[in-house]
Amino acid sequence: MRIFCAFVFSLISVCLVADEPGELVFDGKALILQGETEYIDLGTLRQGETALKNITIHNRSEKILRIVNVRGGCGLSVPAWPRGLMQPGQKENLQFRLNTSRIGPIDKVLTLHANTWATTTLIKIKGNVKPAKD
């Protein structure tokens, strides 16, 4: 019974983590996307599906992080992002919405302007939109 409960708990944990596309970490110099890839993979979406996703931004440095602006590419909007100063240790969410009206591969870029060394950070977003009835 314990093994079964542990299996169910780990399965639920994986499902909850998989729902969030990624975490950006500020190390005092740059915003770095954590994970196994250099991009956020949204997987397969259905045409017309609401694709509203969150990225957690975590300030792991001893410096204050200030995100000045966030822009999305064509078909990618950013309705919410941290507009104040992020203190060391603080976590905030950046929310983006993808237009899923077009069928095919997704290859978009979020542009963040912040008080990092490079001042501009590009976050690649990939995925695929399939027809609604497939």
VENZI-V784517 format. One record per backbone hydrogen bond with DSSP energy under -0.5 kcal/mol. NH is the residue of the N-H (numbers start at 1). CO is the residue of the C=O. E is the energy in kcal/mol with one decimal. If there is no record, write none. Layout:
<<NH/CO/E> <NH/CO/E>>
//
This chain:
<<5/1/-2.5> <6/2/-2.7> <7/3/-2.4> <8/4/-2.5> <9/5/-2.6> <10/6/-2.5> <11/7/-2.3> <12/8/-2.4> <13/9/-2.4> <14/10/-2.3> <15/11/-2.0> <16/12/-2.3> <17/13/-2.4> <18/14/-2.4> <19/15/-0.8> <19/16/-0.5> <20/16/-0.5> <20/17/-1.2> <21/54/-0.7> <22/54/-0.6> <23/34/-0.6> <24/56/-3.2> <25/32/-2.7> <26/58/-2.7> <27/25/-0.6> <27/30/-1.8> <32/25/-2.8> <32/30/-0.6> <34/23/-3.0> <34/32/-0.6> <40/124/-3.0> <41/39/-0.6> <42/40/-0.7> <42/126/-3.5> <45/128/-3.3> <47/130/-2.5> <48/100/-1.4> <49/46/-2.1> <51/49/-0.6> <51/98/-0.7> <52/50/-0.7> <53/51/-0.6> <53/96/-2.8> <55/94/-2.8> <56/22/-1.7> <57/92/-3.6> <58/24/-3.0> <58/56/-0.5> <59/57/-0.5> <59/90/-2.7> <60/26/-1.6> <60/58/-1.1> <65/86/-2.5> <67/84/-0.6> <68/66/-0.7> <68/113/-2.6> <69/113/-1.5> <71/111/-2.7> <73/109/-1.0> <76/73/-2.2> <77/97/-2.6> <79/77/-0.5> <80/95/-1.0> <86/65/-3.3> <87/85/-0.7> <89/59/-3.2> <90/87/-2.2> <92/57/-2.4> <94/55/-2.9> <95/80/-3.4> <96/53/-2.6> <97/77/-2.9> <98/51/-2.4> <99/75/-3.0> <100/98/-0.6> <104/129/-2.4> <106/127/-2.9> <108/125/-2.8> <110/123/-2.7> <111/71/-3.2> <112/110/-0.5> <112/121/-2.9> <113/69/-3.1> <114/112/-0.5> <114/119/-1.9> <115/66/-1.3> <116/114/-1.0> <117/29/-3.0> <119/116/-0.6> <120/118/-1.7> <121/112/-2.8> <123/110/-2.8> <124/38/-0.6> <124/122/-0.6> <125/108/-2.8> <126/40/-3.0> <127/106/-1.3> <128/43/-2.2> <129/104/-2.8> <130/45/-3.1> <130/128/-0.6> <134/132/-0.7>>
//
